């Protein structure tokens, strides 16, 4: 009997090419990307046999990948439901935004000091494109990720970059993007503009202040969304609702 192909399994199956390396590393990369882009949402049950079938490999590399994802907090083990994509509780969400507040502020401050003219131009271009993207939350969220990645690179600090990239993976565990909230797209665009203008002017203090205000605004929106949300319904890769 064939396994139903849900949207999550279809996206996971095509999420990344098989481009060499060990099967365990390939499984890890593809599962990480599926969690990051929302193909595997927080709370999704992860059965080895389903994942192996979707990824077209044996269960051994899938098991290896799940162990690594679990060590990074992206996947967790539940005594009753088994392995699932992790969910962040309120305290974990608060801690995550606190770290983003501090580190993104530091990234903007460093970018104001060290960004090249080309890097500033890239940031300006990204803001200009953002203004024309419309209102699709997923499109805006992907573009927002590109903006922040460009900001991190402009800081020219490899250790900060590594830490912020790890936080980016954890952000995927929050579920629905804040761009789904009314008014957030317009507010975020104005905040991005303020960050770029401060960086362009070489004003490190203003850049840090603008970046931290941006993260704090996102956190307020997140808290409001969580307060208004209904209890989540999740499903595994077979489409079984849990």
matplotlib code that plots the C-alpha trace (Angstrom):
import matplotlib.pyplot as plt

x = [0.0, 1.5, 2.2, 0.2, 2.4, 1.7, 2.9, 5.7, 6.9, 6.9, 8.9, 11.3, 11.9, 13.0, 14.5, 18.2, 20.2, 22.2, 25.6, 28.1, 29.2, 28.0, 24.3, 24.1, 25.3, 23.0, 20.0, 21.0, 21.3, 18.0, 16.1, 17.7, 16.7, 13.1, 12.8, 14.3, 12.0, 8.9, 8.4, 8.7, 6.8, 7.2, 5.5, 5.7, 6.2, 9.4, 9.2, 12.5, 10.7, 8.7, 11.8, 13.9, 11.2, 10.9, 14.6, 15.1, 17.7, 18.0, 17.0, 20.6, 21.7, 18.3, 18.8, 22.3, 20.8, 18.1, 20.6, 22.6, 19.4, 18.4, 21.8, 21.2, 17.7, 15.9, 14.4, 13.2, 12.2, 8.7, 8.0, 4.6, 4.8, 8.5, 10.7, 9.3, 10.4, 10.9, 8.6, 9.8, 7.9, 7.4, 10.6, 12.7, 11.2, 12.1, 15.7, 16.0, 14.8, 17.1, 20.1, 19.0, 18.5, 22.1, 23.8, 22.0, 22.7, 26.4, 26.2, 24.8, 27.3, 30.2, 28.7, 28.6, 32.3, 33.4, 30.9, 32.3, 30.5, 29.5, 28.0, 26.1, 24.8, 23.6, 21.7, 20.1, 19.1, 17.5, 15.4, 14.4, 13.3, 11.4, 9.3, 8.0, 7.4, 3.7, 2.1, 2.8, 4.2, 6.3, 7.9, 8.6, 10.0, 12.5, 13.5, 13.9, 16.3, 18.4, 18.5, 19.7, 22.3, 23.7, 23.8, 25.7, 28.3, 28.7, 29.8, 33.0, 33.1, 33.2, 32.3, 29.3, 28.2, 28.4, 26.4, 23.7, 23.3, 22.7, 20.0, 18.4, 17.9, 16.2, 13.9, 12.3, 11.0, 8.7, 6.4, 4.4, 6.4, 5.6, 5.0, 1.6, 0.6, -1.2, 1.1, 4.3, 5.5, 5.3, 6.9, 9.7, 10.5, 10.8, 13.0, 15.3, 15.6, 16.7, 19.3, 20.7, 20.7, 22.7, 25.2, 25.6, 26.3, 28.9, 26.9, 27.6, 25.5, 22.5, 22.9, 22.9, 19.9, 17.9, 18.8, 17.8, 14.5, 13.8, 14.2, 12.2, 9.4, 9.5, 9.3, 6.3, 4.6, 5.5, 4.0, 0.8, 0.5, 1.0, -1.6, -4.1, -3.3, -5.4, -3.7, -1.6, -2.6, 0.3, 0.7, 3.4, 4.7, 1.8, -0.7, -2.0, -3.2, -2.0]
y = [0.0, 3.3, 6.1, 9.3, 12.2, 15.2, 18.7, 18.3, 15.0, 16.4, 19.5, 17.4, 15.0, 17.9, 20.1, 19.6, 17.7, 14.7, 16.3, 13.9, 13.4, 10.7, 9.8, 10.8, 14.3, 14.5, 13.5, 15.9, 18.8, 18.1, 17.7, 20.9, 22.8, 21.4, 22.5, 25.9, 26.7, 25.3, 22.1, 20.3, 22.5, 22.5, 19.5, 17.4, 13.8, 12.2, 8.5, 7.0, 4.8, 7.7, 9.9, 7.1, 6.5, 10.2, 10.8, 7.5, 6.1, 3.5, 4.2, 4.2, 7.7, 9.1, 7.9, 9.5, 12.8, 12.8, 12.3, 15.3, 17.4, 16.4, 17.4, 20.9, 21.2, 21.1, 17.7, 16.4, 13.0, 12.6, 9.6, 9.1, 10.5, 9.7, 12.0, 15.3, 18.7, 20.8, 23.5, 26.4, 27.3, 30.9, 31.0, 29.5, 32.1, 34.9, 33.7, 33.4, 36.9, 38.2, 36.7, 38.0, 41.5, 41.6, 39.8, 41.6, 44.9, 43.9, 42.9, 46.2, 48.1, 46.2, 46.6, 50.4, 50.2, 47.6, 47.2, 48.0, 50.3, 47.2, 45.6, 48.7, 48.8, 45.3, 46.2, 49.2, 47.0, 44.5, 47.1, 48.5, 45.0, 44.5, 47.5, 45.9, 42.4, 42.7, 41.0, 37.3, 36.4, 33.5, 35.6, 38.4, 36.0, 34.5, 38.0, 39.0, 36.1, 37.3, 40.8, 39.5, 37.2, 40.2, 42.2, 39.4, 39.2, 43.0, 42.8, 40.9, 38.7, 35.0, 34.0, 36.3, 35.0, 31.4, 32.2, 34.1, 31.4, 28.9, 31.3, 31.4, 27.7, 28.0, 30.7, 28.1, 26.4, 29.4, 28.4, 30.9, 34.0, 37.3, 38.7, 37.0, 39.6, 42.7, 45.7, 43.8, 44.0, 47.8, 48.2, 45.8, 47.6, 50.9, 49.2, 47.8, 51.2, 52.7, 50.0, 50.5, 54.3, 54.2, 51.7, 53.8, 56.9, 54.9, 55.6, 52.5, 53.5, 54.4, 51.1, 49.1, 50.9, 50.4, 46.7, 46.1, 48.1, 45.8, 42.6, 44.0, 44.9, 41.3, 39.9, 42.0, 40.8, 37.2, 37.5, 39.0, 36.2, 33.5, 35.1, 35.1, 31.7, 28.5, 25.4, 24.0, 20.9, 18.9, 16.0, 13.5, 12.9, 10.5, 13.3, 11.9, 14.7, 14.8]
z = [0.0, -1.0, 1.5, 1.0, -0.3, 1.9, 1.1, 3.7, 2.3, -1.3, -0.3, 1.8, -1.1, -3.4, -0.7, -1.7, -4.4, -3.6, -4.1, -2.5, 1.1, 3.5, 3.4, 7.1, 6.3, 3.3, 5.4, 8.1, 5.6, 3.9, 7.2, 8.6, 5.5, 5.7, 9.3, 8.5, 5.6, 7.3, 5.3, 8.6, 11.1, 14.9, 16.4, 13.2, 14.2, 12.6, 11.9, 10.7, 8.2, 6.7, 6.4, 4.9, 2.2, 1.5, 1.3, -0.6, 1.7, 4.5, 8.1, 9.3, 7.9, 8.8, 12.4, 12.4, 11.1, 13.7, 16.5, 15.3, 15.0, 18.5, 19.9, 18.3, 19.8, 16.5, 17.2, 20.5, 21.9, 23.4, 25.6, 24.1, 20.5, 19.7, 17.7, 16.6, 15.4, 18.6, 19.8, 21.8, 25.0, 26.1, 28.2, 25.3, 22.9, 25.3, 25.7, 21.9, 21.2, 24.0, 22.3, 18.9, 20.4, 21.7, 18.8, 15.9, 17.6, 17.7, 14.0, 13.0, 15.1, 13.4, 10.0, 10.5, 11.1, 8.7, 5.8, 2.3, -0.1, -2.0, 1.1, 1.9, -1.7, -1.3, 1.9, 0.1, -2.8, -0.5, 1.1, -2.2, -3.4, -0.1, -0.7, -4.0, -2.7, -1.8, 1.2, 0.9, 4.4, 3.1, 0.4, 2.8, 5.4, 2.9, 1.8, 5.4, 5.9, 3.0, 4.4, 7.8, 6.2, 4.3, 7.5, 9.3, 6.5, 6.5, 10.2, 9.2, 12.3, 11.7, 15.3, 15.4, 12.0, 13.2, 16.3, 14.4, 11.9, 14.7, 16.1, 12.6, 12.8, 16.2, 14.9, 12.6, 15.7, 16.4, 13.6, 11.6, 10.5, 12.2, 8.6, 8.9, 11.5, 10.3, 9.8, 10.5, 6.9, 6.8, 10.2, 9.4, 6.2, 8.0, 10.6, 7.9, 6.3, 9.6, 10.1, 6.6, 6.8, 10.1, 8.6, 5.5, 7.7, 9.7, 12.9, 14.9, 17.9, 15.8, 13.8, 17.0, 18.4, 15.1, 14.9, 18.5, 18.1, 15.0, 17.0, 20.0, 17.6, 16.1, 19.7, 20.6, 17.4, 18.2, 21.7, 20.4, 17.8, 20.4, 22.6, 19.8, 18.3, 18.6, 19.9, 17.0, 15.1, 13.7, 11.4, 10.6, 7.1, 6.4, 7.0, 10.3, 12.5, 16.0]

ax = plt.figure().add_subplot(projection="3d")
ax.plot(x, y, z, "-o")
ax.set_aspect("equal")
plt.show()
